[in-house]
Amino acid sequence: MTPPALHSSIDLVGGKPAAHQAPPASAPVAPRRRARPHPAWGLLVPALALAAVEGLVRAGAVPAHLLPPPSEIVATLAQLAHADLAWHVLASSLRVAAGYAVGALLGIAIGAAVGLNERIAALLDPTFQALRAVPSLAWVPLLLLWLGIDEAPKLVLIAIGAFFPVYMGAASGIAGVDRKLVEVGRMYRLGSVALARRVLLPAALPSLMTGLRNGLSLAWMFMVAAELIAASKGLGYLLSDGRETGRADIVLAAILLLALLGKFSDTLMRRLETRLLAWRDDLARAK
């Protein structure tokens, strides 16, 4: 008679003993990544808004002289393109590029000094925090008095707009670097330049890139403020000209161009950010 303890080790089909095996360990299941939305999703809201405006104006619910339909704005852009629209776009773009370059470089330099040195921070940061709250239009009369109505006040105003976000990004980014990383760099006897290049700058780069992107958007805003006051060409001049002549279609066409140029420049800056921060394993890359 077979002992009861052996029944569990006998194959009931073949009558042969079967070795005890531990249940196979389940392999770790990788988290399922959700499919990223197509970039065309970003066009859905503007397309619906434009279609709604077109329908409301065509139906007579909205006066056409106050809010021209998108089809009329496209026609206005076509007319301006045959005139001097390219020169207006080029003038505004060059002003933004020059003013942004100056403001960003100063913001990085002074922000880095404030972030690295507590004495410099105590000396300069309160003043910059106070000046940061001054509206853009408040600078215009002073700049016109000091620099006249040529290109200089426009470039200075754009540089002021770009300076403060970049300054904040650089100062907060460097001041927020983990102290353990700095101590490790000093253990490896890195000099000041090597420590800044290999430790401080990479650690502060996410905050700095955010400041650079915000500074670029403010540069476009301050450019409009500068050209609204005194300019004979540029998108801000088109806005002023449309207001004075009662042409809402020109005003909206200029606003549309500003939005497209701002989005294009921010896309370039975002691609640069993605490339420089390719080492970062953040939530956006995990999706």
Secondary structure by P-SEA (a helix, b strand, c coil): ccccccccccccccccccccccccccccccccccccccccccaaaaaaaaaaaaaaaaaccccccccccaaaaaaaaaaaaaccaaaaaaaaaaaaaaaaaaaaaaaaaaaaaaaacaaaaaccaaaaaaaaacccccaaaaaaacccccaaaaaaaaaaaacaaaaaaaaaaaaaccaaaaaaaaaacccaaaaaaccccccaaaaaaaaaaaaaaaaaaaaaaaaaccccccaaaaaaaaaaaccaaaaaaaaaaaaaaaaaaaaaaaaaaaaaacccccccccc
